[in-house]
Amino acid sequence: MHAADVARQVAAAKRIGSALFGDAKPAPAEEAEAEAEADGGAARMQPLGVLSALLQLREWGSASRLMELLDGVDVASYPPVGAALCRIVDFLTKPAYATVSVGARLLPSKEAQKPPVPAAAEARPAEGGGSGGGSGGGGGGGGALSAGSTPLLALQAALPVLQRLGLHLHAQPLLFVRLCRLCVASLAAGAAEAAGMVQEVAEVALLPALTVSATNPGHVYELWRLLEQLPYTARYRLYGLVHARLEEGASPLMAKARATTADETKR
């Protein structure tokens, strides 16, 4: 069901900007029926409803195991799951952002003035919840979620969630800006592992999310503040990875963004 829905959305994206004549153009009734079927498809997938409930309860360990069973399904494309993942990222990064946000610098609160929690007390989501090699293998700690007290610890805690959220971060513009600023603050702190962590966050979430976002100069500015601090080779590696995903066309949102951009440049 999910694969068929993705294929339908990618095909619809490829039709953007193309002229259809005669019998090649789908009838309005057929288009409406296909859209209605697609809208109800995700809702009929009971595992996604269970996953949404687990994420709302912040049961990351159980949610991670369920997402592994749903391998090949872009779970964050289901709006309730995407929204729940965004709330978890917000929870994991809020305390650290309170120490570096513009508001904290202008109006420092008593909370922001408290000494940070020692690193040994920090926890992160259970491993195995993300895709790729960045999330390791273990899975100990029972899947407990704990917010990071410094920008780098916050990014480390949020990375497995961002690997599942991916480009669907675009639905939360303020959260996008927060992550950009946490990345900048992590690089400014000068920790040895900061550069690798920041590049991974940019690769799995920030750059893909910007690609499918509506035009927003503020987002471009915030992301460039981060990217300009990376080495030339690191920046262009990230650009190349995003370009490859656009060319691949496997993601409906990225396929639509590419087709829309190509169509608008012809006008």
Wavefront OBJ file of the C-alpha trace (Angstrom):
o trace
v 0.000 0.000 0.000
v 2.739 2.437 0.972
v 4.842 1.629 -2.105
v 1.835 2.138 -4.385
v 1.040 5.464 -2.747
v 4.647 6.666 -3.122
v 4.661 5.627 -6.774
v 1.407 7.517 -7.369
v 2.762 10.682 -5.746
v 6.042 10.514 -7.686
v 4.113 10.045 -10.933
v 1.943 13.048 -10.069
v 5.066 15.123 -9.397
v 6.523 14.187 -12.782
v 3.367 15.497 -14.473
v 3.996 18.998 -13.124
v 4.727 21.350 -15.979
v 3.886 18.792 -18.674
v 1.083 19.319 -21.154
v -1.459 16.506 -21.365
v -3.772 16.289 -24.358
v -6.855 14.264 -25.120
v -7.078 10.829 -23.519
v -3.709 11.252 -21.799
v -5.240 13.590 -19.235
v -6.869 11.786 -16.273
v -10.530 12.458 -15.787
v -11.367 14.686 -12.771
v -13.398 11.868 -11.228
v -10.431 9.482 -11.518
v -8.078 12.038 -9.954
v -10.475 12.642 -7.046
v -10.847 8.897 -6.457
v -7.071 8.378 -6.458
v -6.543 11.251 -3.997
v -9.254 9.944 -1.674
v -7.702 6.467 -1.733
v -4.254 7.898 -0.984
v -5.539 10.045 1.873
v -7.148 7.045 3.536
v -4.277 4.653 2.826
v -2.014 5.739 5.654
v -4.929 5.953 8.067
v -5.755 2.285 7.338
v -2.237 1.186 8.280
v -2.803 0.258 11.903
v 0.939 0.002 12.735
v 1.281 3.721 11.985
v -1.463 4.492 14.486
v 0.305 2.369 17.091
v 3.604 4.075 16.269
v 2.039 7.503 16.662
v 0.713 6.531 20.106
v 4.107 5.180 21.215
v 5.843 8.364 20.094
v 3.322 10.529 21.906
v 4.159 8.535 25.058
v 7.898 8.963 24.263
v 8.350 5.191 24.291
v 11.321 5.468 21.980
v 12.617 1.925 22.452
v 9.320 0.301 21.443
v 8.793 2.861 18.677
v 12.265 2.134 17.272
v 11.602 -1.592 17.110
v 8.280 -0.981 15.347
v 9.928 1.353 12.820
v 12.506 -1.345 12.081
v 9.643 -3.736 11.290
v 8.214 -1.061 8.958
v 11.482 -0.890 7.034
v 10.935 0.743 3.653
v 8.017 2.851 4.869
v 8.598 6.592 5.274
v 6.799 6.690 8.611
v 7.229 10.462 9.016
v 5.143 11.022 5.868
v 2.130 10.003 7.965
v 1.229 13.394 9.532
v 0.527 12.195 13.116
v 3.855 10.328 13.205
v 5.744 13.265 11.704
v 4.193 15.636 14.239
v 5.043 13.273 17.117
v 8.662 13.005 15.952
v 8.882 16.803 15.810
v 7.573 17.034 19.377
v 10.261 14.598 20.538
v 12.981 16.651 18.830
v 11.544 19.747 20.485
v 11.665 18.020 23.881
v 15.250 16.842 23.398
v 16.626 20.200 22.244
v 14.624 22.757 24.222
v 16.827 22.934 27.363
v 20.050 23.330 25.368
v 18.496 25.928 23.076
v 17.431 27.960 26.105
v 21.128 28.607 26.779
v 21.995 29.873 23.281
v 18.802 31.440 21.918
v 18.560 35.141 21.184
v 16.013 35.532 23.963
v 18.335 33.896 26.486
v 21.111 36.335 25.606
v 18.850 39.378 25.855
v 16.772 38.286 28.843
v 18.670 35.579 30.708
v 16.367 33.537 32.896
v 17.179 31.800 36.158
v 16.884 28.423 34.392
v 19.445 29.422 31.792
v 21.862 30.529 34.516
v 21.873 27.119 36.206
v 25.064 25.074 35.734
v 24.729 22.365 33.049
v 24.030 18.779 34.035
v 27.191 16.637 33.941
v 27.617 14.729 30.700
v 27.532 11.387 32.534
v 23.909 12.016 33.480
v 22.848 12.493 29.873
v 20.934 9.813 28.029
v 19.948 9.543 24.414
v 17.305 7.628 22.482
v 17.882 3.920 22.124
v 20.228 3.106 19.299
v 18.939 1.403 16.189
v 16.117 3.911 15.741
v 17.777 5.666 12.842
v 18.817 4.647 9.388
v 22.355 4.356 8.107
v 25.511 3.917 10.084
v 25.219 6.970 12.270
v 23.074 5.369 14.942
v 25.188 2.387 15.892
v 23.755 -0.907 16.938
v 23.172 -1.491 20.639
v 19.815 -0.466 21.972
v 20.523 -0.478 25.685
v 19.091 1.936 28.193
v 15.488 0.807 27.613
v 14.815 3.522 25.070
v 14.731 6.296 27.673
v 14.622 9.836 26.365
v 16.565 12.598 28.072
v 17.170 16.114 26.826
v 20.746 17.259 26.296
v 21.950 20.176 28.402
v 24.493 21.483 25.871
v 24.074 22.047 22.114
v 26.256 19.057 21.195
v 24.536 16.710 23.653
v 21.157 17.888 22.393
v 22.137 17.085 18.798
v 23.456 13.679 19.849
v 20.172 12.909 21.597
v 18.052 14.145 18.700
v 19.997 12.527 15.827
v 18.261 9.094 15.886
v 14.892 10.881 15.808
v 16.008 13.194 12.999
v 17.113 10.174 10.981
v 13.499 9.018 11.053
v 12.022 12.493 10.584
v 14.267 13.502 7.684
v 12.946 16.099 5.272
v 9.596 16.205 7.095
v 11.294 18.621 9.481
v 10.114 21.265 6.982
v 6.687 21.143 8.656
v 8.136 22.898 11.735
v 10.004 26.059 10.621
v 10.904 27.164 14.152
v 12.342 23.757 14.971
v 14.422 23.939 11.777
v 15.877 27.286 12.912
v 16.554 25.920 16.393
v 18.546 22.993 15.021
v 20.578 25.304 12.772
v 21.482 27.474 15.747
v 22.336 24.478 17.933
v 24.667 23.257 15.190
v 26.367 26.655 15.033
v 26.734 26.712 18.825
v 28.180 23.183 18.805
v 30.840 24.170 16.286
v 31.630 27.302 18.281
v 32.257 25.202 21.406
v 35.098 23.493 19.557
v 34.495 19.876 20.595
v 36.325 17.359 18.427
v 33.191 15.400 17.520
v 31.059 18.471 16.782
v 31.917 18.714 13.067
v 30.890 15.130 12.315
v 27.669 15.432 14.304
v 26.709 18.719 12.645
v 27.362 17.335 9.162
v 25.168 14.318 9.873
v 22.296 16.495 11.117
v 22.603 18.672 8.021
v 22.676 15.610 5.766
v 19.694 13.714 7.178
v 17.385 16.608 8.002
v 18.389 20.235 7.442
v 19.330 20.286 3.754
v 16.536 17.912 2.638
v 13.987 19.911 4.659
v 15.097 23.191 3.092
v 14.844 21.615 -0.365
v 11.116 20.908 0.042
v 10.252 24.028 2.067
v 8.406 27.021 0.716
v 10.647 29.977 -0.137
v 11.961 31.345 3.149
v 14.998 33.686 3.162
v 15.236 33.332 6.938
v 15.755 29.584 6.648
v 18.378 30.062 3.964
v 20.222 32.564 6.164
v 20.170 30.308 9.236
v 21.408 27.287 7.297
v 24.122 29.264 5.533
v 25.386 30.546 8.910
v 26.016 26.876 9.647
v 27.311 25.727 6.269
v 29.803 28.574 5.888
v 31.652 27.268 8.943
v 32.212 23.858 7.363
v 35.190 23.093 5.119
v 34.659 23.547 1.384
v 34.869 19.790 0.780
v 32.314 19.016 3.503
v 29.842 21.555 2.092
v 30.028 20.221 -1.431
v 29.772 16.642 -0.245
v 26.460 17.579 1.387
v 25.293 19.400 -1.753
v 26.153 16.339 -3.820
v 24.191 14.009 -1.562
v 21.071 16.184 -1.719
v 21.427 16.560 -5.501
v 21.635 12.770 -5.841
v 18.419 12.373 -3.847
v 16.702 14.922 -6.074
v 17.854 13.083 -9.197
v 16.796 9.753 -7.729
v 13.214 10.937 -7.339
v 12.305 8.259 -4.778
v 10.831 10.783 -2.335
v 7.500 12.249 -3.514
v 8.193 15.588 -1.823
v 11.633 15.926 -3.404
v 10.308 14.819 -6.796
v 7.596 17.467 -6.561
v 10.106 20.144 -5.483
v 12.387 19.312 -8.415
v 9.540 19.288 -10.944
v 8.068 22.530 -9.585
v 11.446 24.285 -9.732
v 12.049 23.100 -13.293
v 8.581 24.269 -14.334
v 8.971 27.716 -12.735
v 12.330 28.323 -14.406
v 10.642 27.964 -17.817
v 8.269 30.848 -17.170
l 1 2 3 4 5 6 7 8 9 10 11 12 13 14 15 16 17 18 19 20 21 22 23 24 25 26 27 28 29 30 31 32 33 34 35 36 37 38 39 40 41 42 43 44 45 46 47 48 49 50 51 52 53 54 55 56 57 58 59 60 61 62 63 64 65 66 67 68 69 70 71 72 73 74 75 76 77 78 79 80 81 82 83 84 85 86 87 88 89 90 91 92 93 94 95 96 97 98 99 100 101 102 103 104 105 106 107 108 109 110 111 112 113 114 115 116 117 118 119 120 121 122 123 124 125 126 127 128 129 130 131 132 133 134 135 136 137 138 139 140 141 142 143 144 145 146 147 148 149 150 151 152 153 154 155 156 157 158 159 160 161 162 163 164 165 166 167 168 169 170 171 172 173 174 175 176 177 178 179 180 181 182 183 184 185 186 187 188 189 190 191 192 193 194 195 196 197 198 199 200 201 202 203 204 205 206 207 208 209 210 211 212 213 214 215 216 217 218 219 220 221 222 223 224 225 226 227 228 229 230 231 232 233 234 235 236 237 238 239 240 241 242 243 244 245 246 247 248 249 250 251 252 253 254 255 256 257 258 259 260 261 262 263 264 265 266 267
